């Protein structure tokens, strides 16, 4: 992508793109379903290139575009048929795609050799049993450790998702929205909750 290309999600109206640094915007929603609350896109990511984008749509799962958002097709093979709160879709440096679903844990997605190959999802490790059932987000991979924000603090896995001990000393007991590393020191992690924690 170029520095002039900017993407945004609008509550009830889906995805918009600007190719001139935000001076003007155009909808990029062809193929995305409209639900009872309008077109609600919870999150989207471009894991392979600016042309290939994944979006999580309320009540409809994951959709993918391979033409910079001009058209979208569903990519839900292996995901539950229905679910409530959807905690996002993301990609990590391990080469996997991730989807978080309330009460059903985290699913890992893989594609074929080409970015346009279909995505296949499988339940990841013991996330459904060991992570809190509310407001679980997709993981960050930090120095070989998977870090997952949830509705009950932060959980980590050092064994590729097999076990998930709580890692939340000093954090509030409620919803942690996101975790990120310090760009100058990857041993420093920030967690966003009712304020930012380090």
Helices and strands as residue ranges (DSSP letters): E 6-10, E 14-18, E 26-27, E 41-49, E 52-57, E 61-65, E 73-74, E 86-91, E 97-101, E 105-110, E 120-123, H 127-130, E 140-142, E 145-150, E 153-157, E 165-166, E 178-182, E 185-192, E 196-197
